[in-house]
Amino acid sequence: MNSFTRFSLLLLVSIFVAIIAIVLKQPNLDKFADLYRSIDEIIESRGFKWEEHYIQSSDGYILKTFRIINPYVKDRKSLKPILLHHGFQCSGSVWLVASNGFVLASQGYDVWLANFRGNIYSRNHTTMQIDDLKFWNFTIDDMTAKDFPAQIEYIRKETGKKTLAYIGHSQGNYMMFNLFASQPQYSQFIKPHIALSPVTYFTRFEASLKYLGPIKKQILMLQPRDFGTHILRKLGIPRLCANPMLQQNVCYWIYWILFGSPREQIDFSRMPIYYDNVGHGSGTRNLIHLLQHVAQPSYYDHSIESSTRNVQLYGREYPPMYKYSKINSTDIALIYTHRDWFNHLADIYLLKDNLNVQLVDDFMVPDKTWNHMELVWGKNVGTVVNARILQILNKY
């Protein structure tokens, strides 16, 4: 079954889900304590404290960043800061639903949870309001060039540390690699960069998302501001999947269409929590930018309406590609899976071929049933991924 068929099925399943939600009585949500919780509520529920930090990008966007505080640590100045960055349509909460962030906070790290501009936590600006179209006029390149440097410098200043560790998932890695390629001076501040699903190339992108490509202009016309905000919650899918009768069938298929076939690593009883922690929103132009890369992986076409802006900015119709061969960091670790629909092995090998630096670690999960999201919330993420992360961090 190809990706277009999967996407069509998702639409049909969504209609089916809506009908079932009306017919079935409301499920008991008491055992799903994390359902609908915000980042700070999840942190508090685990016995940790938290701080909110508002980091201003160079173009005025306010990025809400959460800092996990371990109440049992007295000398916080001794902790090494570590920034966790989520992927597309997620937020900092993705690092909490399977306790990844709490493991690091318990192991002596000063954990910071980033949020992309445009997601539900980062929708403020020094001069613009979110209903202003100009607020949403940004792409991945803007986030790379303006948000990441601001976050890095803020955390360095706040902690007094010269370097910080960085763990990214999916798009969180794409932008860090792009930063290293375009502003290599920042690699001296990131030690190490641990990349879970190191997305960079899109030559074999298999996720159903790519079939939005042919209608990307229509999407931008109909939804010019944010895209996907709480879309699964609005469809009632997290609540619906609290019904055990549906977890192994309807909810299974929704997951399969969105992320890839859920195998042994997915805890079906946690499906409502998983679904409620995606769809945390993004700027529509972020989506369009991704779809352009998928459609034309040989170049980086950032134009949406026309190529005029590119000619003005770059003197050419298409902007230059990021050259990963220019990356000078010797502190990069790759952790990936065999069946990642968003990050095919061929594209990972292409990245490795283009890097001219030695990797700190190059680890493919031995279990070939793992997919994209299992790297952050799989059943064995603790023993397979978190343990590997701690081994890498212990070298620094």
C-alpha positions as CSV (number, residue, x, y, z in Angstrom):
1,M,0.0,0.0,0.0
2,N,1.5,3.3,-1.1
3,S,1.5,6.6,0.9
4,F,-1.3,8.1,-1.2
5,T,-3.5,5.2,-0.2
6,R,-2.5,5.6,3.4
7,F,-3.4,9.3,3.3
8,S,-6.8,8.5,1.7
9,L,-7.4,6.0,4.4
10,L,-6.7,8.6,7.1
11,L,-9.4,10.8,5.7
12,L,-11.9,7.9,5.7
13,V,-10.8,6.8,9.1
14,S,-11.3,10.3,10.5
15,I,-14.9,10.3,9.2
16,F,-15.4,6.9,10.7
17,V,-13.9,8.1,14.0
18,A,-16.3,11.0,14.2
19,I,-19.3,8.7,13.7
20,I,-18.1,6.3,16.3
21,A,-17.4,9.1,18.8
22,I,-21.1,10.1,18.5
23,V,-22.4,6.6,18.8
24,L,-20.2,5.3,21.7
25,K,-20.6,6.5,25.2
26,Q,-17.8,8.6,26.7
27,P,-14.9,6.4,27.8
28,N,-13.5,6.5,31.4
29,L,-10.5,8.9,31.2
30,D,-9.4,8.5,34.9
31,K,-6.5,6.1,34.0
32,F,-5.1,8.5,31.4
33,A,-3.8,11.0,33.8
34,D,-1.5,12.7,31.3
35,L,-4.3,13.3,28.8
36,Y,-4.7,17.0,28.0
37,R,-1.9,18.0,30.4
38,S,0.4,20.8,29.5
39,I,4.2,20.6,29.8
40,D,4.3,22.2,33.2
41,E,1.5,19.9,34.5
42,I,3.3,16.8,33.3
43,I,6.5,18.0,35.0
44,E,4.7,18.6,38.3
45,S,3.0,15.3,38.2
46,R,6.4,13.5,38.2
47,G,7.6,15.4,41.3
48,F,9.8,17.8,39.5
49,K,9.6,21.6,39.5
50,W,9.9,23.8,36.4
51,E,10.8,27.3,35.2
52,E,9.4,29.1,32.2
53,H,12.0,31.1,30.1
54,Y,11.0,33.4,27.3
55,I,13.8,33.5,24.7
56,Q,13.6,36.3,22.1
57,S,14.8,35.5,18.6
58,S,16.6,38.2,16.6
59,D,13.4,38.9,14.7
60,G,11.3,39.3,17.8
61,Y,9.6,35.9,18.2
62,I,9.2,34.8,21.9
63,L,10.1,31.1,22.4
64,K,8.7,29.6,25.5
65,T,11.3,27.2,26.9
66,F,10.7,25.0,29.9
67,R,13.5,24.1,32.4
68,I,13.1,20.9,34.5
69,I,14.2,21.5,38.1
70,N,15.2,18.4,40.1
71,P,14.2,19.4,43.7
72,Y,16.8,16.9,45.1
73,V,19.7,18.7,43.5
74,K,21.2,21.4,45.7
75,D,24.1,22.6,43.6
76,R,22.5,23.3,40.2
77,K,25.5,25.3,39.0
78,S,27.4,22.0,38.6
79,L,24.8,20.5,36.2
80,K,25.6,20.4,32.4
81,P,22.8,22.1,30.4
82,I,21.1,20.0,27.7
83,L,18.6,21.3,25.2
84,L,16.0,19.0,23.8
85,H,14.3,19.9,20.5
86,H,11.2,18.2,19.1
87,G,10.1,17.5,15.6
88,F,7.4,18.7,13.2
89,Q,3.9,19.2,14.8
90,C,5.2,18.3,18.3
91,S,6.4,20.3,21.3
92,G,8.6,19.9,24.3
93,S,6.1,17.5,25.7
94,V,7.3,14.7,23.4
95,W,10.3,14.3,25.7
96,L,8.0,13.8,28.7
97,V,5.4,11.2,27.8
98,A,8.0,8.4,27.9
99,S,10.1,10.1,30.6
100,N,13.1,10.9,28.4
101,G,13.5,14.3,29.9
102,F,13.0,13.1,33.5
103,V,15.7,10.4,33.1
104,L,18.2,13.1,32.1
105,A,17.1,15.4,34.9
106,S,17.6,12.5,37.4
107,Q,21.0,11.7,36.0
108,G,22.5,15.1,36.8
109,Y,21.6,17.2,33.7
110,D,20.0,20.7,33.5
111,V,17.2,19.9,31.1
112,W,15.7,22.6,28.8
113,L,12.7,21.8,26.6
114,A,12.5,23.9,23.5
115,N,9.4,24.8,21.4
116,F,9.5,25.9,17.8
117,R,8.1,29.3,16.9
118,G,4.5,28.8,15.9
119,N,3.6,25.9,18.1
120,I,1.1,26.2,20.9
121,Y,3.8,27.4,23.4
122,S,5.6,29.9,21.2
123,R,3.0,32.2,19.8
124,N,4.2,35.6,21.0
125,H,6.1,38.4,19.4
126,T,7.5,41.7,20.5
127,T,5.4,43.7,18.0
128,M,3.0,41.3,16.1
129,Q,-0.1,39.4,17.1
130,I,-0.8,35.8,16.1
131,D,-3.8,36.9,14.0
132,D,-1.4,39.0,11.9
133,L,-0.4,37.2,8.7
134,K,3.1,38.7,9.0
135,F,3.5,36.7,12.3
136,W,3.3,33.5,10.3
137,N,5.6,34.5,7.4
138,F,8.5,32.4,8.4
139,T,10.2,29.2,7.1
140,I,12.5,26.6,8.5
141,D,15.5,28.8,7.5
142,D,14.3,31.6,9.7
143,M,14.0,29.2,12.6
144,T,17.4,27.8,11.9
145,A,19.2,31.2,11.5
146,K,17.4,33.1,14.3
147,D,15.8,30.8,16.9
148,F,18.6,28.3,17.4
149,P,21.4,30.9,18.0
150,A,19.1,32.8,20.4
151,Q,18.4,29.6,22.4
152,I,22.0,28.6,22.5
153,E,23.2,32.0,23.7
154,Y,20.5,32.3,26.2
155,I,21.2,29.0,27.9
156,R,24.9,29.6,27.9
157,K,24.4,33.0,29.6
158,E,21.8,31.7,32.1
159,T,23.9,28.7,33.2
160,G,27.3,30.3,32.9
161,K,28.5,27.3,30.9
162,K,30.5,27.5,27.7
163,T,28.9,24.5,26.1
164,L,25.6,22.6,26.2
165,A,24.5,19.2,25.0
166,Y,21.8,19.0,22.4
167,I,19.4,16.2,21.6
168,G,17.1,16.6,18.7
169,H,14.3,14.5,17.1
170,S,13.5,14.6,13.4
171,Q,13.1,18.3,12.3
172,G,14.9,19.3,15.5
173,N,18.0,17.7,13.9
174,Y,17.4,19.1,10.4
175,M,17.7,22.6,11.7
176,M,20.7,21.9,13.9
177,F,22.6,20.4,11.0
178,N,21.6,23.4,8.8
179,L,22.9,25.7,11.5
180,F,26.2,23.9,11.7
181,A,26.4,24.0,7.9
182,S,25.6,27.7,7.5
183,Q,27.1,29.1,10.8
184,P,29.8,26.5,11.7
185,Q,31.0,28.7,14.6
186,Y,28.1,27.4,16.7
187,S,29.4,23.8,16.7
188,Q,31.9,24.9,19.4
189,F,29.0,25.5,21.8
190,I,27.2,22.1,21.2
191,K,28.9,19.2,22.8
192,P,27.5,16.8,21.8
193,H,24.7,16.9,19.2
194,I,22.8,13.6,19.6
195,A,20.5,13.2,16.6
196,L,17.5,10.8,17.0
197,S,16.3,10.3,13.4
198,P,18.9,12.6,11.8
199,V,16.6,14.1,9.1
200,T,18.6,16.1,6.4
201,Y,17.8,14.6,3.0
202,F,14.4,13.7,1.5
203,T,15.2,11.5,-1.5
204,R,13.3,8.5,0.0
205,F,10.7,10.2,2.2
206,E,7.9,7.7,2.6
207,A,5.5,9.3,5.1
208,S,1.9,10.0,4.0
209,L,2.6,13.7,4.6
210,K,4.3,14.0,1.2
211,Y,1.0,13.6,-0.6
212,L,0.0,17.0,0.6
213,G,2.6,18.3,-1.8
214,P,0.4,18.7,-4.8
215,I,-2.1,20.9,-2.9
216,K,0.4,22.9,-0.9
217,K,-0.6,26.2,-2.5
218,Q,-4.3,25.4,-1.7
219,I,-3.3,24.7,1.9
220,L,-1.5,28.0,2.2
221,M,-4.5,29.8,0.7
222,L,-7.0,28.1,3.1
223,Q,-4.8,28.0,6.1
224,P,-2.3,30.8,5.8
225,R,-1.4,31.0,9.5
226,D,-1.0,27.9,11.6
227,F,-1.4,24.3,10.5
228,G,-2.4,21.3,12.5
229,T,-3.0,22.8,15.9
230,H,-4.8,20.2,18.1
231,I,-6.1,18.6,14.9
232,L,-6.3,15.1,16.5
233,R,-7.8,16.5,19.6
234,K,-10.5,18.3,17.6
235,L,-11.3,15.1,15.8
236,G,-11.8,13.4,19.2
237,I,-9.1,10.8,18.5
238,P,-7.3,10.9,21.9
239,R,-10.6,10.5,23.7
240,L,-11.8,7.8,21.2
241,C,-8.6,5.8,21.7
242,A,-9.2,5.7,25.4
243,N,-11.7,3.0,24.5
244,P,-9.9,-0.4,24.7
245,M,-12.2,-1.8,22.1
246,L,-10.8,0.6,19.5
247,Q,-7.1,0.7,20.4
248,Q,-6.1,-2.4,18.4
249,N,-8.1,-1.6,15.3
250,V,-9.2,2.0,14.5
251,C,-6.4,3.6,16.6
252,Y,-3.8,1.2,15.2
253,W,-4.7,2.2,11.7
254,I,-4.6,5.9,12.4
255,Y,-1.1,5.4,13.9
256,W,0.0,3.3,11.0
257,I,-1.1,5.9,8.4
258,L,0.5,8.8,10.3
259,F,3.8,7.4,11.5
260,G,4.3,3.8,10.3
261,S,3.2,0.4,11.4
262,P,3.2,0.2,15.2
263,R,4.7,-3.1,16.3
264,E,5.8,-4.4,19.7
265,Q,7.3,-1.1,20.7
266,I,4.0,0.8,20.9
267,D,2.0,0.6,24.1
268,F,-1.6,0.7,22.9
269,S,-2.9,1.7,26.3
270,R,-0.9,4.9,25.9
271,M,-2.4,5.7,22.4
272,P,-4.5,8.6,23.8
273,I,-1.4,10.2,25.3
274,Y,0.6,9.8,22.1
275,Y,-2.1,11.3,19.9
276,D,-2.6,14.3,22.3
277,N,1.1,15.1,22.1
278,V,1.2,15.6,18.3
279,G,-0.7,18.3,16.5
280,H,0.8,21.0,18.7
281,G,0.9,23.3,15.7
282,S,3.3,24.9,13.3
283,G,3.4,27.7,10.9
284,T,1.8,26.6,7.6
285,R,4.9,27.8,5.7
286,N,7.0,25.4,7.8
287,L,4.8,22.6,6.3
288,I,5.1,24.1,2.8
289,H,8.9,24.3,3.2
290,L,9.1,20.6,4.1
291,L,6.8,19.6,1.3
292,Q,9.0,21.5,-1.2
293,H,12.1,19.6,0.0
294,V,10.3,16.3,-0.3
295,A,9.1,17.1,-3.9
296,Q,12.5,18.5,-5.0
297,P,15.2,17.0,-2.8
298,S,17.9,18.0,-5.2
299,Y,17.6,21.7,-4.3
300,Y,16.2,23.8,-1.6
301,D,13.3,25.8,-3.1
302,H,12.0,28.1,-0.4
303,S,9.8,30.1,-2.7
304,I,6.1,29.6,-2.2
305,E,4.3,32.0,-4.5
306,S,7.1,32.7,-7.0
307,S,10.9,32.7,-7.3
308,T,11.1,36.5,-7.1
309,R,12.0,36.6,-3.5
310,N,14.8,34.1,-4.0
311,V,16.3,36.2,-6.8
312,Q,16.2,39.2,-4.5
313,L,17.8,37.3,-1.6
314,Y,20.2,35.0,-3.4
315,G,20.6,36.3,-6.9
316,R,19.2,33.0,-8.3
317,E,15.9,31.3,-8.7
318,Y,16.6,28.6,-6.2
319,P,18.5,29.2,-2.9
320,P,21.7,27.4,-2.4
321,M,21.7,24.0,-0.7
322,Y,23.1,23.5,2.8
323,K,26.5,21.9,2.4
324,Y,26.9,19.4,5.1
325,S,30.4,18.9,4.0
326,K,31.2,22.2,5.7
327,I,30.2,21.0,9.1
328,N,33.2,21.0,11.4
329,S,31.7,19.5,14.5
330,T,33.4,16.3,15.8
331,D,30.7,15.9,18.5
332,I,27.8,14.4,16.5
333,A,26.1,11.2,17.3
334,L,23.5,9.5,15.1
335,I,20.8,7.2,16.4
336,Y,18.3,5.9,13.9
337,T,16.0,3.0,13.0
338,H,15.6,0.6,10.1
339,R,12.0,1.5,9.2
340,D,11.7,5.2,9.5
341,W,9.2,6.6,7.0
342,F,10.5,10.1,7.6
343,N,14.2,9.3,7.5
344,H,15.0,6.5,5.1
345,L,18.3,4.6,5.6
346,A,19.4,5.8,2.1
347,D,19.1,9.4,3.2
348,I,21.0,8.7,6.4
349,Y,23.8,7.1,4.4
350,L,23.8,10.1,2.1
351,L,24.3,12.4,5.2
352,K,27.2,10.3,6.4
353,D,28.8,10.3,3.0
354,N,28.6,14.1,3.0
355,L,29.9,14.6,6.5
356,N,33.7,15.1,6.5
357,V,34.0,14.6,10.3
358,Q,34.2,11.5,12.5
359,L,31.1,10.7,14.4
360,V,31.0,10.2,18.1
361,D,28.5,7.4,17.7
362,D,26.7,5.8,14.8
363,F,24.0,3.6,16.1
364,M,21.1,1.9,14.3
365,V,18.6,0.3,16.7
366,P,19.0,-3.5,16.2
367,D,15.3,-4.2,16.3
368,K,14.2,-3.7,12.7
369,T,10.5,-3.1,13.7
370,W,11.3,0.4,15.2
371,N,10.0,3.4,13.2
372,H,10.1,7.2,13.6
373,M,8.3,7.9,16.9
374,E,9.6,4.8,18.7
375,L,12.8,6.7,19.3
376,V,11.0,9.0,21.7
377,W,8.2,6.9,23.1
378,G,8.8,3.2,22.3
379,K,8.4,0.7,25.1
380,N,12.1,0.0,25.3
381,V,13.3,3.5,24.7
382,G,14.8,3.5,28.2
383,T,17.1,0.5,27.7
384,V,17.9,1.1,24.0
385,V,17.9,4.8,23.4
386,N,18.2,6.6,26.8
387,A,20.9,4.2,27.9
388,R,22.8,4.9,24.7
389,I,22.3,8.7,25.1
390,L,23.7,8.5,28.7
391,Q,26.8,6.6,27.4
392,I,27.5,9.3,24.9
393,L,26.9,12.1,27.4
394,N,29.3,10.5,29.9
395,K,32.1,11.1,27.5
396,Y,31.7,14.9,28.0
